[in-house]
Amino acid sequence: MRDLTLVILAAGMGSRFGGLKQVEPMGPNGEFIIDYSIYDAKKAGFNKVVFIIREENYDIFRETIGSRVEQHIKVEYVFQNNDNLPSNFNYPKDRTKPYGTGHAILCAKEKVHENFVIISADDFFGYDAFEKASDYLKNNDDFCVIGYKIGETLSETGSVKRGVCMVKDGYLDAVIESKVTRNGDLVHCEPLDGRDSYDVNLDQPVSMLMFGLTPMIFEELEEQMTIFFEKNKDDMDTCEFLLPDVLDEMIKNEKVKIKVLPTSAKWLGVTYKDDTSKVKEEIKKLVKTTDNPDGIYPEHLWN
């Protein structure tokens, strides 16, 4: 049986949320969204978790999340810092924001030697998504992406950014990072790269950054990161090296095929502070209690 690792991106500071939303209690007994992701991943056959965090947040992660899950699954921590950035560029000393998801994943290179799934710490992905990814990665050495219906990933508070998936013969043809808002029975999408806006149906698949990858991604990330910083050497204060951009380039150059795996799982996310109450209420519906015998999660998740 193949080993599988769950890589959790948790180095972001959650600026729009107003703090470290990764450690905001969401479950009925103080569980975090991350707890549910790890619980689902373990159930689906994953046997290791790698947290990518900021070094200054290590203590709070270890004392909260780590102390709960380390007795149930192997846990490793890596720090997203500048130690592995290409040395021939001038990086601003006062920049505190990490250099993006592509750089974050590269920071885990020494800890991940098997097929793996990446997720953000902020989002609830649902068991079906982990099961689909697990089944695929145990039997294939291609990449995959979990495709959610865009209409089920919107926020009632405001517009959100989504990676709209263009699919061809079941495989990802392109990801168009877009600002999206509901427009009646459609979703209006404004590409972040300045291309013309467009509308899609509510069931259009989108990536919520849940990708299944193999270790070959690390060599590609190293190669593309150098090219990226060369192109952005005059914009070092704000540029971000993003995984979807790397994957898009790989698809164009026919270096990889990325299978789109539709899921029936319910995605939940906290983009704005006002989203918190909705997420808590939706998770409550999934917890098994005397009043809710059909729930899929135990009331005390790790007991």
C-alpha positions as CSV (number, residue, x, y, z in Angstrom):
1,M,0.0,0.0,0.0
2,R,1.4,3.4,-1.0
3,D,2.2,6.0,1.7
4,L,0.3,9.2,1.2
5,T,1.1,12.6,2.8
6,L,-1.2,15.5,3.5
7,V,0.6,18.9,3.1
8,I,-1.2,21.7,4.8
9,L,-0.4,25.3,3.8
10,A,-0.7,27.4,7.0
11,A,1.8,30.2,6.6
12,G,-0.7,32.8,5.6
13,M,-1.6,35.4,8.2
14,G,-5.3,35.7,7.3
15,S,-5.2,39.5,6.9
16,R,-8.8,39.8,5.7
17,F,-10.0,37.6,8.5
18,G,-8.2,39.6,11.1
19,G,-5.7,37.1,12.5
20,L,-4.7,33.5,12.6
21,K,-7.9,32.0,11.3
22,Q,-6.3,28.6,11.2
23,V,-6.7,28.3,15.0
24,E,-10.3,29.7,15.2
25,P,-12.5,27.1,16.9
26,M,-15.2,25.9,14.6
27,G,-16.4,22.6,16.0
28,P,-18.7,22.0,19.0
29,N,-15.8,21.2,21.3
30,G,-13.2,23.7,20.0
31,E,-12.1,21.8,16.9
32,F,-10.4,23.7,14.2
33,I,-11.1,23.3,10.5
34,I,-7.7,21.7,10.3
35,D,-8.8,19.0,12.7
36,Y,-11.6,17.9,10.3
37,S,-9.2,17.8,7.3
38,I,-6.7,15.6,9.2
39,Y,-9.5,13.4,10.5
40,D,-10.9,12.9,6.9
41,A,-7.4,12.4,5.4
42,K,-6.5,9.7,8.0
43,K,-9.8,7.9,7.4
44,A,-9.1,8.0,3.6
45,G,-5.6,6.4,4.0
46,F,-3.2,9.2,4.5
47,N,-0.5,8.4,7.1
48,K,1.5,11.6,7.5
49,V,0.8,15.3,7.8
50,V,3.2,18.1,7.0
51,F,2.4,21.6,8.3
52,I,3.9,24.5,6.4
53,I,3.9,27.4,8.9
54,R,5.7,30.6,9.8
55,E,8.4,29.9,12.3
56,E,7.0,32.5,14.8
57,N,3.7,30.5,14.8
58,Y,5.3,27.2,15.7
59,D,4.4,27.3,19.4
60,I,0.7,28.0,18.9
61,F,0.4,25.3,16.3
62,R,2.3,22.7,18.4
63,E,0.3,23.5,21.5
64,T,-3.1,23.4,19.9
65,I,-3.3,21.4,16.7
66,G,-0.2,19.4,17.2
67,S,-1.0,18.3,20.7
68,R,-4.3,16.9,19.4
69,V,-3.3,15.1,16.3
70,E,0.2,13.9,16.9
71,Q,-1.0,10.8,18.8
72,H,-3.2,9.8,15.8
73,I,-1.0,10.4,12.8
74,K,2.7,11.2,12.1
75,V,3.2,15.0,12.0
76,E,6.1,17.1,10.7
77,Y,6.6,20.8,10.6
78,V,8.4,22.9,8.1
79,F,8.9,26.7,8.0
80,Q,8.2,28.9,5.0
81,N,11.2,31.2,5.1
82,N,13.6,32.6,2.6
83,D,16.4,30.0,3.1
84,N,15.7,28.3,-0.2
85,L,15.1,31.3,-2.5
86,P,17.5,31.7,-5.4
87,S,20.6,33.6,-4.2
88,N,21.1,35.9,-7.1
89,F,18.2,38.3,-6.4
90,N,17.8,41.2,-3.9
91,Y,14.8,40.5,-1.6
92,P,13.3,43.3,0.4
93,K,14.3,42.9,4.1
94,D,11.1,44.4,5.4
95,R,8.7,42.1,3.5
96,T,6.7,39.9,5.9
97,K,4.3,38.3,3.5
98,P,5.3,34.8,2.3
99,Y,6.3,34.4,-1.4
100,G,3.2,32.3,-2.3
101,T,2.0,28.7,-2.5
102,G,4.6,27.6,-5.0
103,H,7.4,28.6,-2.6
104,A,5.6,27.2,0.4
105,I,5.4,23.7,-1.2
106,L,9.0,23.8,-2.2
107,C,9.9,24.4,1.5
108,A,8.5,20.9,2.2
109,K,10.9,19.2,-0.3
110,E,13.0,17.4,2.4
111,K,10.0,16.1,4.2
112,V,7.9,14.7,1.3
113,H,9.1,11.7,-0.7
114,E,5.7,10.2,-1.7
115,N,2.6,11.2,-3.5
116,F,0.8,13.9,-1.6
117,V,-2.2,16.2,-1.4
118,I,-1.9,19.9,-0.6
119,I,-4.7,21.9,1.1
120,S,-5.0,25.2,2.8
121,A,-5.5,25.3,6.5
122,D,-8.4,27.7,6.2
123,D,-10.8,25.5,4.3
124,F,-13.1,22.5,5.0
125,F,-12.9,20.1,2.1
126,G,-15.1,17.1,3.1
127,Y,-14.4,13.4,3.3
128,D,-15.4,12.6,-0.3
129,A,-12.6,14.9,-1.6
130,F,-9.9,13.1,0.4
131,E,-11.2,9.7,-0.6
132,K,-11.2,10.6,-4.3
133,A,-7.7,12.0,-4.1
134,S,-6.4,9.0,-2.1
135,D,-7.8,6.5,-4.5
136,Y,-6.3,8.3,-7.5
137,L,-2.8,8.8,-6.0
138,K,-2.6,5.2,-4.8
139,N,-3.1,4.0,-8.4
140,N,-1.6,6.8,-10.6
141,D,1.5,8.9,-10.9
142,D,-0.2,11.8,-12.6
143,F,-1.4,14.9,-10.8
144,C,-5.0,15.5,-9.9
145,V,-7.2,18.3,-8.7
146,I,-10.4,18.1,-6.8
147,G,-13.2,20.0,-8.7
148,Y,-15.9,21.7,-6.7
149,K,-19.0,23.3,-8.1
150,I,-18.4,27.0,-8.2
151,G,-21.9,27.9,-7.0
152,E,-21.2,26.1,-3.8
153,T,-18.0,27.9,-3.0
154,L,-19.2,31.5,-2.9
155,S,-19.3,33.8,0.1
156,E,-22.4,35.7,1.1
157,T,-20.2,38.5,2.4
158,G,-18.4,39.6,-0.8
159,S,-16.5,38.6,-3.9
160,V,-13.9,35.8,-3.7
161,K,-11.0,34.6,-5.8
162,R,-11.4,31.2,-7.4
163,G,-9.4,29.1,-9.8
164,V,-11.9,28.3,-12.6
165,C,-11.1,25.0,-14.2
166,M,-11.2,24.6,-17.9
167,V,-11.6,20.8,-18.5
168,K,-10.8,18.8,-21.7
169,D,-11.5,15.1,-21.8
170,G,-11.5,14.9,-18.0
171,Y,-8.2,16.6,-17.6
172,L,-7.3,20.2,-16.6
173,D,-6.7,22.3,-19.7
174,A,-6.2,25.6,-17.8
175,V,-6.9,27.3,-14.5
176,I,-8.1,30.9,-14.8
177,E,-7.6,32.7,-11.5
178,S,-10.6,35.0,-11.2
179,K,-12.6,37.3,-8.9
180,V,-16.1,35.8,-8.9
181,T,-19.5,36.9,-7.7
182,R,-23.0,35.4,-8.0
183,N,-25.1,36.8,-10.9
184,G,-28.5,35.1,-10.7
185,D,-28.2,31.6,-12.1
186,L,-24.7,32.4,-13.3
187,V,-21.3,33.3,-11.7
188,H,-19.5,36.4,-13.1
189,C,-15.8,35.9,-13.3
190,E,-13.2,38.6,-13.7
191,P,-9.7,37.1,-14.6
192,L,-7.0,38.5,-12.4
193,D,-4.6,38.7,-15.3
194,G,-6.7,41.3,-17.1
195,R,-8.4,39.1,-19.7
196,D,-12.0,39.8,-20.6
197,S,-14.6,38.8,-18.0
198,Y,-17.0,35.9,-18.5
199,D,-19.9,34.1,-17.0
200,V,-20.1,30.4,-16.0
201,N,-22.8,28.1,-14.8
202,L,-23.2,27.3,-11.1
203,D,-21.8,23.8,-11.6
204,Q,-18.6,24.9,-13.3
205,P,-15.7,23.1,-11.6
206,V,-13.2,25.2,-9.6
207,S,-10.0,24.4,-7.8
208,M,-10.0,25.2,-4.1
209,L,-6.2,24.5,-4.2
210,M,-6.7,20.8,-3.3
211,F,-4.2,19.2,-5.7
212,G,-2.7,15.7,-5.7
213,L,1.0,15.9,-6.6
214,T,4.0,13.6,-6.9
215,P,7.6,14.5,-5.8
216,M,8.5,15.4,-9.3
217,I,6.9,18.8,-8.7
218,F,9.8,19.9,-6.5
219,E,12.3,20.0,-9.4
220,E,9.8,22.0,-11.5
221,L,9.2,24.4,-8.7
222,E,12.9,25.1,-8.3
223,E,13.3,25.7,-12.1
224,Q,10.3,27.9,-12.4
225,M,11.0,29.9,-9.3
226,T,14.2,31.2,-10.7
227,I,12.4,32.2,-13.9
228,F,9.7,33.8,-11.9
229,F,12.0,36.1,-9.8
230,E,13.9,37.1,-12.9
231,K,10.6,38.3,-14.4
232,N,9.6,40.0,-11.2
233,K,12.9,41.4,-10.0
234,D,11.4,45.0,-10.0
235,D,8.4,43.9,-8.0
236,M,9.9,42.0,-5.1
237,D,7.7,43.8,-2.6
238,T,4.4,42.3,-3.7
239,C,5.0,39.4,-6.2
240,E,3.8,35.8,-5.3
241,F,5.1,32.6,-6.8
242,L,1.8,30.6,-7.1
243,L,1.3,26.8,-7.6
244,P,-1.6,27.2,-10.1
245,D,0.7,29.3,-12.3
246,V,3.4,26.6,-12.2
247,L,0.9,23.9,-13.0
248,D,-0.6,26.0,-15.9
249,E,2.9,26.3,-17.4
250,M,3.5,22.6,-17.0
251,I,0.2,21.8,-18.8
252,K,1.1,24.2,-21.7
253,N,4.5,22.5,-22.1
254,E,2.9,19.0,-21.9
255,K,5.0,18.1,-18.8
256,V,2.1,16.8,-16.9
257,K,-1.6,15.7,-17.1
258,I,-3.9,16.7,-14.2
259,K,-7.0,14.7,-13.8
260,V,-10.0,16.6,-12.6
261,L,-11.9,14.7,-9.9
262,P,-15.4,16.0,-9.3
263,T,-16.5,15.7,-5.7
264,S,-19.8,15.6,-3.9
265,A,-18.1,17.0,-0.8
266,K,-19.3,20.3,0.6
267,W,-16.6,22.9,0.7
268,L,-16.6,25.5,3.5
269,G,-14.3,28.4,3.8
270,V,-13.7,31.5,5.9
271,T,-12.6,34.4,3.7
272,Y,-14.2,37.1,5.8
273,K,-14.8,37.3,9.6
274,D,-18.6,37.2,8.9
275,D,-18.2,33.8,7.3
276,T,-17.4,32.2,10.6
277,S,-20.9,31.8,11.9
278,K,-22.0,30.0,8.7
279,V,-19.1,27.6,8.8
280,K,-19.8,26.8,12.4
281,E,-23.4,26.1,11.7
282,E,-22.6,23.9,8.7
283,I,-20.1,21.9,10.6
284,K,-22.6,21.5,13.4
285,K,-25.0,19.8,11.0
286,L,-22.3,17.2,10.2
287,V,-21.6,16.2,13.8
288,K,-23.4,13.1,15.2
289,T,-25.4,13.8,18.3
290,T,-28.5,12.4,20.0
291,D,-30.5,15.1,18.1
292,N,-28.6,14.5,14.9
293,P,-28.0,10.7,14.5
294,D,-27.1,11.0,10.8
295,G,-24.0,13.1,11.4
296,I,-20.7,11.8,10.0
297,Y,-18.3,13.2,12.6
298,P,-18.2,12.2,16.3
299,E,-19.1,15.0,18.8
300,H,-15.6,14.7,20.3
301,L,-13.5,14.4,17.2
302,W,-10.3,12.9,18.6
303,N,-11.7,10.9,21.5
